[in-house]
Amino acid sequence: GGGAAGDDERGGAPGVLSAAAGRGGAIVAAAVSSASDPPPLPPDEPLPRWLEEAGRLMNGQGIASGGLISSVRSKMILRPWSLHNTWLSKGTYLMSRGHYVRARELLGRALMHARHCDDPEAEARTLLCLSRCESMANNFESAIQLLQTAQRIGADYSFWQDSIITYVECRLAAPHTTTSDAREALQGGINMFTAIARDDRAAEKDASICVAALKACLSQLLLHDMVTMRNQGVFNWKKHYDLAVALCNQAIAALAAREAGIPQIEAMLHAAKLVMEDPAPAKDGRQRFKRVEKVLLQAEEMATRFVQAATPRDLDPGVMLPVSRLLGNTRLALAELRLAQAQERDANAVEDRQKERPDFPKIKAADYKKAHGLTPSTTSATPRTSSIGIGGIGAGKGVSRLRPTSALSVAEDEDDNFKPPIDETVIIDFIDEIDEDAPRFMPSLLPEDMALTLAESAAGMNHPKVVAKGLLLAGQTLLYKFMAAAPPQEHPWPEQLEARLRVLRRRRRRRFREKLGIKLGDDATVAGGSAKPAVVPEGSELPDAQIDKSDAIAVASDGAVGETDASRCSMPADAEAVDWDPPLDDSERAELEQAVSASRCLQQEAEDTLLQALRYAMGRRDWPGAEAAALALACCHGRQRPGLAARYLSLAGSAKACKHGRALLLAAMPLQQPEALMLKQADVIADAVPMHEDSAHYAQIRASLDAVSVSTPKLDLGPDPAAAERAVAVIPPGTRALIFYVSPDRKMLYFAALNLPDEAAAAAAAAATDGAVAAGKGSKGIEPPAPLPTRCVVCAVPYDAAAIDALRGAVRTYSRNAEKRIRDGVAAAVASGWCGAGGAAKAPASGKGGKGGKGGKGAKGAKGGKAGKSKAKTVQPVPDGGVLPEAAPKVFSPELNTAWAEHVSALEAVLAPLMSALRDALPEGGGCRALLLLDPELSKLPWEGLPYLRSHCTAVSRAPSLHTLLTSLPSDASAVVPAPAAAPTFDANRMSFIVDPCCEASNPALAEVMPYSPALIHTFGSTLREDFKDWSGLLGTPGRVPADVELMQLVSRSTGLVFLGVGRFMSYVSPRVAASLDLRGCDVAVLLGHVNNGAAHQRQLYLDNRKLPAEIASEGAMAAAELLLLRGVKAVVTTARATTAECNCTMLRSIFSRLVEGATVAEAVWATLQGYEFELAHASSNLVVMGLPHMKHVAEGGKGAGKGKGRK
C-alpha cells in the first residue's frame, strides 16, 4: 500500500478499501459517499486521465503510467465499473431529495463513464434516472426522449418495470394530458411480462412480480380516473371499478405467491381503498367495513412481522425504516376504518333497536278483558283513543316479547267490534329501558376506542407525515366520543339531537308523572271507572298545554294505572314541539353533573389534540391536513362558542383556498417558470425528507420563493393558528363576512357570519357602570376585545351534493346558451329590420351617481348620435293583442329569463335550511354590506341574483378567503392582531385601458343596425375619456392584432386596469402571461367582457378549438379574477356571463361616476346593479366584485375619501 502521505490522508489506507471491497458493495458505497466529490471535468477529456483522476479520488495514491486498470487488477482495489454505479446511486439519491442540479451533474458523469467502460446496463439505468430528473424539472419532452433512448439499450426485468412506470408518471405529470396513453403503456407492459412468464420458466418469478406491480399501478390509475369522473359529473364513471378490483386482486395473489412482502402490503392497502369506493349503493355500510377490516388486519400483521424482522437492535430511535412507515400508514387506515364503523353504528342505532324488538303477542279479547277487568258495557264505553299505561300490561308474561311496529293484534273470536287501545310510544320506551338495563355482552374496546389507540400509536412514530395524520385522527376520534357523550346542555350542535331529545323528554315526563302518582297514590281513589286526578304539589305543576296524550295517567289506589276521561288533560296538536322538561331529582342531577364533567374533559382533550395537529400541519404547510383539523375544531366549539367556531371555520376555508389557488396558479404558469420550478422542488423535498423544516436546501428554496414570488404570501397561512384572528381583524368595518364552507366529504354545509354588531352587548356595556365587567358579559369571555362589541353566528346543515352538482351544471349550460341566444337574437333583429328607437335599458338614476359622460349625457351610439334615452318606455297593452308603435320590440327570447329565475329559485331552495341563520346575520331593513367567502364548489352559482341579498344589502362582494384580504393590505408584520386600518384607496384618474383590442365591435355601420351594440371604441372615447383625460392605454385598430408583449407591458405597468371588449379578457392576456406578471402595483381591475358577435365568435371558436378544456376553463371569469388576485391585484370587477355591449358601456359609466362621488368599489357596483333594468334578467346581477370591497377613489394629492362618507 505504498503511497504518498498526502494522498493517504485524503483517501485513507488502501487496506481498508480492499477489505471493504471484499465485504460487499454497501460498505464500498458508504466509503465512497463519505469522500469529497471530485471537481467537474470536461466531458470531452480522454479516458485515461479521467480514470486516473477517479483512481486518485477513490484510492488516494498516484497511479503509474500503466493506467488504472492494471493497478486495479494488481492491488485488488475498486474496479472501474463501480465508479459510475456509485455516481448513479448518489445521483439517484440527490434527485429524490430535490437536488436537481447536482444530481444531473453526477448522472452525466456516470453516463459518460458507463459508455467508456462499455457497460450498457448501467448506461440504460443512468438514462432512466436522467429521464426522471428531467420530468421533475417539468421538461417532459426531453424526459420522453431520454426514456426512449434507455429502452433502446435495455436491461433486466426491473429496468423495464421502472421504465414503464417512469413513462406513466411523466405522462400524468405533463399538463393538459389524459390518462389513456398511460393506461395503454401499463397494459402493454402487463402483456409483455405475462408472455415472458409464460414462455421462460427461469424468469417466471421476476416477470410475475413485475406483472403484479404494473397491475397494481393500473388499478390505482383506474381508481383515480373513476373518482375524477365522478367529481366531474361524468355519467359512466362506474365502468372502471370492476376492472380495477380484478387487477388488484390478481396483483395481491401473485405477490402473495412470490412472497413479495412490502409490495403486497401496499397492494392490500389499495384494495381497502377500492372496497371503500365501491359505487354500489349500500344502506348499511357495515358489511363493506367488515371486508375492509379483514384486509387491513392482515396487512397490519404482515407489516408488524416485517418490522420486527428488519429492525436492528442498535438502530437509532430517531431513524424510521420504510417498513415502519408502511406499518404506520396501515394503522392509520385501520384507525379510519374503526372510526367509520363507530359512526355507522350510531347512524343505524335506531334501525338496529327496531329490529331487536320482539313481536306483539296475539291474545284473545276475552283474556284481555279479564286481565283488565273490562265488561262488555265498559268495553263499548271505552273511548277508542284512550291509552294504556305500563302497569296495564305488566300482568302478562309477554311484555318482553312486544314489537311496537304494529298495533297489538287480538284474536277477535268473541267480540269482532272490540279492539284494545294501545299506546306504542309507552311500550317502546318501556322495552328500550328494559333492554338498556339488561346485562349484555360488551366488547373490551369499542370501535372508537380502538381507533384512538391506533391513531395514538401512529402519532408516536418518528415520521412527520405519519405523526401529523395520527394526531388528526386521534383528535377526530376524541371529538366523536365527546359528541356522542355530551348531554344536550353541552352539545355544540343541539339541532343534531332533536330526535334523541324528543325520546328523552318523553321518558322523563312519564317518569315524572309516575313518581307523582306513586307519591300521591294513597290519596287517589277509583270509583265506577273514574279516577281522581292527581294533585301536583306547588312548584311542580305541569301545564295542561304541555302534557302529552300518550303520557296522561290517573293514579289508582293499588298503584295500577287506569284509563278514564277524568284523568285526561288537554294537549295541542304540536305536542312534540313543546320543550318543557320536568324538574330533576337528586339522582338525576348527580348523573347529569357526572356526564357534564366527563364530556368537558373529553372536549378539552379533543381540543388540545386537534390544536396540536393544526399547528403540526400548518408548520409543514400541509393545507389539507390543516383544513381537516380546523374544521374539527370548529365542530368541537359549535354553537356553544360561536366566536371560536367561526374563526376556525374561516381558517379551514383559508386552507382550502390556499390549496385551490395553488392548483390554479400551477395550472396557469409556464412549465419552466422559476417560481413553478421552485414550488415543485419544495414539494418534492417536503415529501421525501422526513424533517424537511430542518433542511438547509428547503430553507434556501423557501427564502427564494419569499423573495421573488408574488403569490407565495397569499398561498401560505404561516405556522401559527393565530392567523385566523389576524384575518378576522381585517374585515372592513361595517361589513359582515358570510362564510359558506363545504366539508371535504361533501356531507355538511357550514355557515358562519362574522363581524355582526352585538346590540345586546352594546346596550349592556352602555348601561353598566363597570365597563370591563359589562364587556366580559357581552362577549362571554370568548370574543376578542374590540371597540364595538361584535358577535358571530354559526350553523351546519346537511349538504345536498347531487342538487348542487345539478345546479352547477344547469348554470354552466345556461351561460353557454345565453351567449348563443344573445348572438342569435341580435342577428334575427337585424334580419327583421330592427329599429332602435326607444331602447330597452333603464340606466341607474342620475341622482345616485348614474351620470353618463360629461354633462350627464346618455350613451352615444354610432356616428356620435344618441343610442336612445336612458329610461325605457313601458309597453302598454292594446286591444286585439297589438303593441304601441313607439315601443321597441323584444330582441331576446323570454325563455332565458324563465331559466334564470329557475336557477335562482333552485339556489334559494338549497339555502333554505340556512335561512334562519342568514336572517340573523342580515336582518330586515339593515342595509348591510356583505362579504361572501364562498367554497370553490359554490363560487360559480348566481349569488348576486338572490332576492334576499338584493333586498337587504347595500353592497355585496366576494373573496376567496379572509387570508386573501389580509395579504392584500399593508400591515405591520410584528403585530399579532393588526389594527383596523383606513380604507385602501386608488386613483380613478390614472387608469390604463384596453378597449376592443381587435376592433371587432367598433364598426359604426354595424352598430347603427344592431340592437344593444354601440361602437365600443367610439362610445368609450366620447364618454369616459372626456371625464378622465389622464387615462392611457390601447384602442383596437382594424386589421391589427396586438402583440402579447404589448398587452403584457400595458398590464404590468398599470395602477388600475379597465377592459372593455369582446370575449374573455384572458383570451387576449393569456393565463400564462398573467401568471408571470407582478401586479402588486395594480389596485383595481374592471373587466367588462363576454360580449360577442358573429365575426368575433368565429375567431374565438377557431382559437378555442386549438386549446384544451383546462385552458379554456382557466380563462373563465371566476378563474381569471382569482388569478389576478393571486398576482397582486387588490380588487377585481368582472362580468360573470354573456351580456351586450350597451350593458357594459352603461355599467362602466355608472361605476366610475359613483366612485368619483365617494362610494367604495363594492357599493358602486352593487348600486349599479340595483338600479339597472334590462331585457335580460341576469344582466342586473352580472357583475362580481372580488377582493377588497372597501377601496375608494382618492385623487392624487387628495386628503382622503371623506367626500363619500355622507352618501348612503
CORRA-V941459 format. One line per field, one symbol per residue. phi: phi as a letter, one per 30 degrees, with the letter a starting at -180 (. if undefined). psi: psi as a letter, one per 30 degrees, with the letter a starting at -180 (. if undefined). A space follows every 50 residues. Layout:
phi->???
psi->???
This chain:
phi->.dadddddddcidddddddddddkddddddddddddddddcddcdddedd ddddddddcibdcdddjdddddddchcdddddddddddddddddddcicd dddddddddddddddddhcdddddddddddddddddcicddddddddddd dddiaddddddddddddddddddddhbccdddddddddddddddddddcc ddcdddddddddddddddddddddddddddddiddcdddddddddddddd dddddddchdieedddddddddddddcedddbdbdddddddddddddddd dddddddddcdddcddedcbdedddddddddddddddddddddddddcdd dddddddddddcbddddddddcicceddddddddcdbcddddcddddcdd cdbddbdddbdcdcbddcbddbcddddddddddddddddbdcddbdeddd dddddddddddcddddddddddddddddddddddcddedcddbdddcddd dddddddddddddddddddcddccbbbhiccdddcdddjbdcdddccddd cdbbccdcidccbbddddcdbddcddddcdbddddddddddddddddddd ddddddddddddddddddddhcddddddddddddddchddbddddddddd dddddddddddddddddddddcdedddddddddddddccecddcdddddd dddddddcdcceddcbdidcddeddddddcdeeiccdcccbcdedhcbcc bbbciddcdddddddddddcddddddddchicdddbecdbbbbbabbdcd dddddddddddddddddddddddddddddddcidcddjibccdedddcjc dcidiidddccdhidddkddcdddccdbeiidbeddddddccdddddddd dddddddddddedcdddddddbddididccccccdedcdcddddcddddd cbbcabbbadadddddddcdbdddddbdddcdddbbcddbccbbchechc bbddddddccdhbdddddddddcddddcdddblbcdbeibcddddddddd ddddcabbcbacicdddccdeddddccccddcdbbcccbhcbbddddddd dddddccdedddddcddddddddddddjddbbcbdcbdacdddddddddd dddddddjddddddddddddccbbddddddbccbccjddcdbdbddjddl cddcddda
psi->hklleeeeeeflkfeeeeeeefflfeeeeeeefflkkllkkkfgkleeee eeeeeeeefglkklffleeeeeeeghakleffefeeeeeeeeeeefggie eeeeeeeeeeeeeeeeghieeeeeeeeeeeeeeeefggieeeeeeeeeee ffelaaeeeeeeeeeeeeeeeefklhllgeeeeeeeeeeeeeeeeeeefj efgeeeeeeeeeeeeeeeeeeeeeeeeeeeffgkehffffeeeeeeeeee eeeeeeeghfceeeeeeeeeeeeeefgkfkkkejgeeeeeeeeeeeeeee eeeeeeeeffjlegkkffkklefeeeeeeeeeeeeeeeeeeeeeeefgee eeeeefkllkkklleeeeeeeghkleefeffkkfgllkleffgfflfgef gkjgflljkkjhfejffkjklkjeeeeeeeeeeeeefkklkklekleeee eeeeeeeefflfkeeeeeeeeeeeeeeeeeeeeefkleffkfifffgeee eeeeeeeeeeeeeeeeeeegeffklkkhgkkkkkjklkfgkjkefgkkef gklkklegflkljlfffklkklfheffkhkkllkaeeeeeeeeeeeeeee eeeeeeeeeeeeeeeeeeefhieeeeeeeeeeeeeeebfeifeeeeeeee eeeeeeeeeeeeeeeeffklegkeeeeeeeeeeeeeeekeiffgkeeeee eeeeefefkefeefgjflfkfffeeeeefgkkkfkkkjkjkkleghfkjk kkklhkkjeeeeeeeeflejeeeeeeeegggeklklekklllklkklkki eeeeeeeeeeeeeeeeeeeeeeeeeeeeeeeghkkgkelgkjlkkffggg kjakgglakkbkgflkfllfkkkkjkkklgglkkffkklkelkffeeeee eeeeeeeeeegefgeeeeeeeilkgfhlkkjkjkkffgfglieffkeeef fgkfkkllkelfeeeeffkkljffkejkkkllkklljffilkljjieghf hgjeeefffkkhiljeeeeeefdefefifgklbkkkkkgkkkleeeeeee effkfkkkkjakakeffejleeeeffljgffkekjjjjbhklaeeeeeee eeeffglleeeeefgleeeeeeeeefgfkekkklkflkaleeeeeeeeee efeeeefglleeeeeeeeeegkklekeffghgkkkkbjfgklkklkflfa hfegefj.
